[in-house]
Amino acid sequence: MCLEKLMLPIYTKVLEKSVMRGKKPSHIMVVTDGISGNAKKFVEWCRHFGIKEVTFCLSDSGRLSERVACRLKVPGVKINVVTLSGRKEIVLAVRELVNLVEKGEISPDDVDEELFEEFLEVRGSPDLIIRAGETIPDFLIWQSIYSELYFAELDWEKFRYVDFLRCLREFQRRERRYGK
């Protein structure tokens, strides 16, 4: 146990230097059951590595989501807090488009992927999805189709900086093929 405590800071520094040199995601999505004090640290870690957008997916109420997003603000990092299931998000987007077509504000021929994405809660596609657990709930179904998945074998409350670095290292090792 004592040796592990001595080695962890050294291992963390070596891993940090290695990760700093490689490609990094521009948008990370975290699927969690709730936002903890860890979330603010996570956003700071993302800023340190130039990650521009972080999306937290959880099952809180919408109003709570706005308060959480404000609490997590870090300069240079866009924060999204998503509470809608992906299916519901898509249904709502389709309803809005149908209303615009019915009002004659747009033609059905105007509807394409780009226009559809304007009606989604989060428009950017996450490069990396981190889930502390084994399942991915149906958040951001449209946006996450080509995202890399990382399943952390620990509880989000215990997620440490070294675990974050391991996620980035794993992302760097993957060859992104975008469905090809």
C-alpha positions as CSV (number, residue, x, y, z in Angstrom):
1,M,0.0,0.0,0.0
2,C,2.8,2.4,0.9
3,L,4.6,1.7,-2.4
4,E,1.4,2.4,-4.4
5,K,1.0,5.8,-2.7
6,L,4.6,6.6,-3.6
7,M,4.4,5.5,-7.2
8,L,1.0,7.0,-8.1
9,P,2.3,10.6,-8.3
10,I,5.2,9.5,-10.5
11,Y,3.0,7.4,-12.7
12,T,0.5,10.3,-13.0
13,K,3.2,12.7,-14.1
14,V,4.6,10.3,-16.7
15,L,1.1,9.6,-18.0
16,E,0.2,13.3,-18.1
17,K,3.3,14.1,-20.2
18,S,2.5,11.3,-22.6
19,V,-1.2,12.3,-23.0
20,M,-0.2,16.0,-23.5
21,R,1.6,15.1,-26.7
22,G,-1.2,13.2,-28.3
23,K,-4.5,14.1,-29.9
24,K,-7.2,15.0,-27.5
25,P,-11.0,15.0,-27.9
26,S,-12.6,18.4,-28.3
27,H,-15.9,17.2,-26.7
28,I,-16.3,14.7,-23.9
29,M,-19.7,13.4,-22.7
30,V,-19.9,11.9,-19.2
31,V,-22.8,9.7,-18.3
32,T,-23.4,9.7,-14.5
33,D,-26.2,9.3,-12.0
34,G,-25.5,12.7,-10.5
35,I,-23.2,15.6,-10.4
36,S,-20.7,15.6,-7.5
37,G,-17.9,17.8,-6.5
38,N,-15.8,15.8,-8.9
39,A,-17.5,17.4,-11.8
40,K,-15.9,20.8,-11.3
41,K,-12.5,19.2,-11.1
42,F,-13.3,17.2,-14.2
43,V,-14.1,20.4,-16.2
44,E,-10.8,21.9,-15.0
45,W,-8.9,18.9,-16.1
46,C,-10.6,19.2,-19.5
47,R,-9.6,22.9,-19.8
48,H,-6.0,22.0,-18.9
49,F,-5.9,19.7,-22.0
50,G,-7.7,22.0,-24.4
51,I,-11.0,20.2,-24.4
52,K,-13.6,22.8,-25.4
53,E,-16.9,21.1,-24.5
54,V,-18.1,18.8,-21.8
55,T,-21.6,17.3,-21.6
56,F,-22.9,15.7,-18.5
57,C,-25.9,13.4,-19.0
58,L,-28.0,12.7,-15.9
59,S,-31.5,12.2,-14.7
60,D,-32.1,15.5,-12.8
61,S,-34.9,18.0,-13.6
62,G,-34.3,20.6,-16.3
63,R,-34.2,23.5,-13.8
64,L,-31.6,21.8,-11.7
65,S,-29.6,21.2,-14.9
66,E,-29.3,25.0,-15.5
67,R,-28.1,25.6,-11.9
68,V,-25.6,22.7,-12.2
69,A,-24.3,24.1,-15.5
70,C,-23.8,27.5,-13.9
71,R,-22.0,26.0,-11.0
72,L,-19.6,24.2,-13.3
73,K,-18.6,27.2,-15.5
74,V,-14.9,27.3,-16.3
75,P,-13.6,29.8,-18.8
76,G,-12.9,28.3,-22.2
77,V,-15.1,25.2,-21.7
78,K,-18.7,24.9,-22.8
79,I,-20.8,23.0,-20.3
80,N,-24.0,21.1,-21.3
81,V,-26.1,19.3,-18.8
82,V,-28.6,16.9,-20.5
83,T,-31.6,15.4,-18.8
84,L,-33.7,14.4,-21.8
85,S,-33.4,10.8,-23.1
86,G,-32.2,10.7,-26.7
87,R,-35.5,9.4,-27.9
88,K,-37.4,12.2,-26.3
89,E,-34.9,14.8,-27.7
90,I,-35.4,13.4,-31.2
91,V,-39.2,13.4,-30.9
92,L,-39.2,17.0,-29.7
93,A,-36.9,18.1,-32.6
94,V,-39.2,16.3,-35.1
95,R,-42.3,18.0,-33.6
96,E,-40.7,21.4,-34.0
97,L,-39.8,20.7,-37.6
98,V,-43.3,19.5,-38.3
99,N,-44.8,22.6,-36.8
100,L,-42.6,24.8,-39.1
101,V,-43.6,22.8,-42.1
102,E,-47.3,23.0,-41.2
103,K,-47.0,26.8,-40.8
104,G,-45.3,27.0,-44.2
105,E,-42.1,28.5,-42.7
106,I,-40.0,25.7,-44.2
107,S,-40.6,23.2,-47.0
108,P,-40.2,19.5,-46.3
109,D,-37.4,19.5,-48.9
110,D,-35.5,21.9,-46.6
111,V,-35.2,19.3,-43.9
112,D,-31.8,17.7,-43.9
113,E,-29.3,16.6,-41.3
114,E,-27.9,20.1,-40.8
115,L,-31.3,21.6,-40.1
116,F,-32.4,18.7,-37.9
117,E,-29.3,19.2,-35.7
118,E,-30.3,22.8,-35.1
119,F,-33.3,21.5,-33.1
120,L,-31.3,19.2,-30.8
121,E,-30.5,20.1,-27.2
122,V,-26.7,19.6,-27.8
123,R,-25.5,20.2,-31.4
124,G,-21.9,19.1,-31.0
125,S,-21.0,15.4,-31.3
126,P,-18.9,14.1,-28.4
127,D,-15.6,12.5,-29.5
128,L,-15.4,10.5,-26.3
129,I,-18.2,9.2,-23.9
130,I,-17.1,8.2,-20.4
131,R,-19.4,6.0,-18.4
132,A,-18.7,4.9,-14.9
133,G,-20.5,1.6,-15.2
134,E,-21.4,-0.9,-17.9
135,T,-24.3,0.6,-19.8
136,I,-24.9,3.7,-21.9
137,P,-28.4,5.2,-21.4
138,D,-30.0,6.7,-24.5
139,F,-28.6,10.2,-24.2
140,L,-27.6,12.1,-27.4
141,I,-28.5,9.2,-29.7
142,W,-28.1,11.3,-32.8
143,Q,-24.9,13.1,-31.7
144,S,-23.0,10.1,-30.3
145,I,-23.3,7.7,-33.2
146,Y,-19.5,7.9,-34.0
147,S,-18.3,8.6,-30.4
148,E,-15.6,6.5,-28.8
149,L,-16.9,4.7,-25.6
150,Y,-14.9,4.3,-22.5
151,F,-16.3,2.3,-19.6
152,A,-14.6,3.2,-16.3
153,E,-14.5,0.3,-13.8
154,L,-15.2,2.6,-10.9
155,D,-17.9,4.8,-9.4
156,W,-18.0,8.4,-10.7
157,E,-17.6,9.7,-7.1
158,K,-14.1,8.0,-7.0
159,F,-13.0,9.2,-10.5
160,R,-9.5,10.7,-10.1
161,Y,-7.2,12.7,-12.3
162,V,-5.2,9.5,-13.1
163,D,-8.4,7.9,-14.3
164,F,-9.1,10.9,-16.5
165,L,-5.6,10.6,-18.0
166,R,-6.2,6.9,-18.7
167,C,-9.4,7.8,-20.6
168,L,-7.5,10.3,-22.8
169,R,-4.7,7.7,-23.3
170,E,-7.2,5.1,-24.4
171,F,-8.8,7.7,-26.8
172,Q,-5.4,8.4,-28.3
173,R,-4.8,4.7,-29.0
174,R,-8.0,4.3,-31.0
175,E,-8.3,4.7,-34.7
176,R,-11.4,6.7,-35.4
177,R,-13.2,5.4,-38.4
178,Y,-16.5,7.2,-38.1
179,G,-18.6,4.2,-39.2
180,K,-16.3,3.1,-42.1
